[in-house]
Amino acid sequence: MKKFASALVILVLLAGIVLAQRGFRGGGRGFRRYHEENRTPREIPQNGNETPAWTNAPGFEKDVFTFVRMKRASAPYRYSGGPWDTDTPDSDLNLSFRLQQVTSLKVDPDGLFLRLTDEELANHPFIYMVEPGILELNDEEAVALRNYLLNGGFLMLDDFWGEREWEGMAEQMRKVFPTRDFVELPLDHPLYQCVLHIRSKGQVPNVDLGTQSEYDPGHRTWERSDATEVHHRAIFDDKGRMMVIATHNTDNGDGWEWEGDNHYYFEHFSEKIAYPLGINIIFYAMTH
């Protein structure tokens, strides 16, 4: 494991050179897409340059890491937030590409969309939910998520801002774990050291705000006045295993999605914050 981790660090440190080789991307931002009928991000046209595809060894196609995004309902009474497919397909495919490119992980090139009630969920140790501030879980989904997490699964919640969205998410997670609370992760937690050395909880704004921040005297990166501080909070099981991480007041998904849209945004948010954190979280989840 130490040999693998060392090689991984070396490869990731080279990522900046490799990442910069891809062209700038542009195209539609801020629009909402609903892809209930799709099974993978690869089926959906990307916003700009298509992420390269790759193949894994014949016979081992299933023995790989798959970035699984969860389909879910949105609470109709919440005042803000986006749907389950925000930032896809680019975010899912770009992060999957970087994982297989700069680490020793074998990664599914297509990604996957699942629901909490899908039987296949048990085959995947990592799942991702975006915009959980308007998450809405029914009783069946809450039980399914509880069983998944207690049986070794890991959930990442990302891209939600402000106290109302935090409470909206926390209210739904209390259906899953009524007696388990979120705990703020200290920066000396092993998650921040397992691949890249992360020294701070950096804030990734949406691509428009992040691009504009280059010319803002205050370099504002927060989307709301009550969202200036980034939080990484986790839920643990009885043995101390992390089951859930919530990255609050930050938008890692945009960092993965718009990696080539603007050089300033890429350099300050994608390369320095979103990719290192995403890689560390996945590596930690897969090894603990």
Secondary structure as the mmCIF struct_conf table of DSSP 4:
data_model
#
loop_
_struct_conf.conf_type_id
_struct_conf.id
_struct_conf.beg_label_comp_id
_struct_conf.beg_label_asym_id
_struct_conf.beg_label_seq_id
_struct_conf.end_label_comp_id
_struct_conf.end_label_asym_id
_struct_conf.end_label_seq_id
HELX_RH_AL_P HELX_RH_AL_P1 LYS A 2 LEU A 13
TURN_TY1_P TURN_TY1_P1 LEU A 14 LEU A 14
HELX_RH_AL_P HELX_RH_AL_P2 ALA A 15 LEU A 19
TURN_TY1_P TURN_TY1_P2 ALA A 20 GLN A 21
BEND BEND1 ARG A 22 ARG A 22
HELX_LH_PP_P HELX_LH_PP_P1 GLY A 23 PHE A 24
BEND BEND2 GLY A 30 GLY A 30
TURN_TY1_P TURN_TY1_P3 GLU A 36 GLU A 37
BEND BEND3 ARG A 39 THR A 40
HELX_RH_3T_P HELX_RH_3T_P1 PRO A 41 GLU A 43
BEND BEND4 ILE A 44 ILE A 44
BEND BEND5 ASN A 47 ASN A 49
HELX_LH_PP_P HELX_LH_PP_P2 GLU A 50 ALA A 53
TURN_TY1_P TURN_TY1_P4 PRO A 58 GLY A 59
TURN_TY1_P TURN_TY1_P5 GLU A 61 LYS A 62
BEND BEND6 ASP A 63 VAL A 64
STRN STRN1 PHE A 65 PHE A 65
STRN STRN2 VAL A 68 MET A 70
HELX_LH_PP_P HELX_LH_PP_P3 LYS A 71 LYS A 71
STRN STRN3 ALA A 73 SER A 74
TURN_TY1_P TURN_TY1_P6 PRO A 76 TYR A 77
BEND BEND7 TYR A 79 SER A 80
TURN_TY1_P TURN_TY1_P7 TRP A 84 PRO A 89
HELX_RH_AL_P HELX_RH_AL_P3 ASP A 90 VAL A 102
BEND BEND8 THR A 103 SER A 104
STRN STRN4 VAL A 107 VAL A 107
BEND BEND9 PRO A 109 ASP A 110
STRN STRN5 LEU A 112 LEU A 114
TURN_TY1_P TURN_TY1_P8 LEU A 116 THR A 117
HELX_RH_3T_P HELX_RH_3T_P2 GLU A 119 ASN A 123
BEND BEND10 PRO A 125 PRO A 125
STRN STRN6 PHE A 126 VAL A 130
HELX_RH_3T_P HELX_RH_3T_P3 PRO A 132 ILE A 134
STRN STRN7 LEU A 135 GLU A 136
HELX_RH_AL_P HELX_RH_AL_P4 ASP A 139 LEU A 150
TURN_TY1_P TURN_TY1_P9 ASN A 151 GLY A 152
STRN STRN8 PHE A 154 ASP A 158
STRN STRN9 PHE A 160 PHE A 160
HELX_RH_AL_P HELX_RH_AL_P5 GLY A 162 VAL A 176
TURN_TY1_P TURN_TY1_P10 PRO A 178 THR A 179
STRN STRN10 VAL A 183 GLU A 184
HELX_LH_PP_P HELX_LH_PP_P4 LEU A 185 PRO A 186
TURN_TY1_P TURN_TY1_P11 LEU A 187 ASP A 188
BEND BEND11 HIS A 189 HIS A 189
HELX_RH_3T_P HELX_RH_3T_P4 PRO A 190 TYR A 192
TURN_TY1_P TURN_TY1_P12 GLN A 193 GLN A 193
BEND BEND12 CYS A 194 LEU A 196
BEND BEND13 SER A 200 SER A 200
HELX_RH_AL_P HELX_RH_AL_P6 VAL A 207 GLN A 212
TURN_TY1_P TURN_TY1_P13 SER A 213 TYR A 215
BEND BEND14 ASP A 216 ASP A 216
TURN_TY1_P TURN_TY1_P14 PRO A 217 GLY A 218
BEND BEND15 GLU A 223 ARG A 224
TURN_TY1_P TURN_TY1_P15 SER A 225 ASP A 226
BEND BEND16 GLU A 229 GLU A 229
STRN STRN11 HIS A 231 PHE A 236
TURN_TY1_P TURN_TY1_P16 ASP A 238 LYS A 239
BEND BEND17 GLY A 240 GLY A 240
STRN STRN12 MET A 242 HIS A 248
BEND BEND18 ASN A 249 ASN A 249
STRN STRN13 THR A 250 THR A 250
HELX_RH_AL_P HELX_RH_AL_P7 ASN A 252 GLU A 257
TURN_TY1_P TURN_TY1_P17 TRP A 258 ASP A 261
HELX_RH_AL_P HELX_RH_AL_P8 HIS A 263 TYR A 265
HELX_RH_PI_P HELX_RH_PI_P1 PHE A 266 ALA A 274
HELX_RH_AL_P HELX_RH_AL_P9 TYR A 275 THR A 287
#
